Amino acid sequence: MMDKWTFGLTMLIVGMGGTIATLILFSLIMSALKKIFPYKKEE
């Protein structure tokens, strides 16, 4: 019975960790792109 709970908890941690890691990766990519292509206002 505890094996099911352990598996569920592991999947929860892996899922949340994967989501957070993906968000961090996207924010790093966006900040790198902002440095490469700085925003210029149209005149």
C-alpha positions in Angstrom: 0.0 0.0 0.0 2.8 2.4 0.9 4.5 1.6 -2.4 1.6 3.4 -4.3 2.0 6.4 -2.0 5.7 6.5 -2.6 5.3 6.3 -6.4 2.6 9.1 -6.3 4.8 11.3 -4.2 7.8 10.7 -6.5 5.7 11.5 -9.6 4.4 14.7 -7.9 8.0 15.9 -7.1 9.3 15.0 -10.5 6.4 16.7 -12.2 6.7 19.9 -10.2 10.5 19.9 -10.6 10.2 19.4 -14.3 7.6 22.3 -14.6 9.8 24.6 -12.5 13.0 23.6 -14.5 11.1 24.3 -17.8 10.0 27.7 -16.6 13.5 28.6 -15.5 14.9 27.5 -18.9 12.3 29.6 -20.8 13.1 32.7 -18.7 16.9 32.2 -19.3 16.2 31.8 -23.1 14.1 35.0 -23.1 16.6 37.1 -21.2 19.4 35.9 -23.6 17.2 36.8 -26.6 16.6 40.3 -25.0 20.3 40.8 -24.7 20.9 39.7 -28.3 17.9 41.7 -29.7 17.4 44.8 -27.5 14.0 46.4 -27.7 13.9 49.7 -29.8 11.0 52.0 -29.8 9.6 52.9 -33.2 9.8 56.6 -34.0 
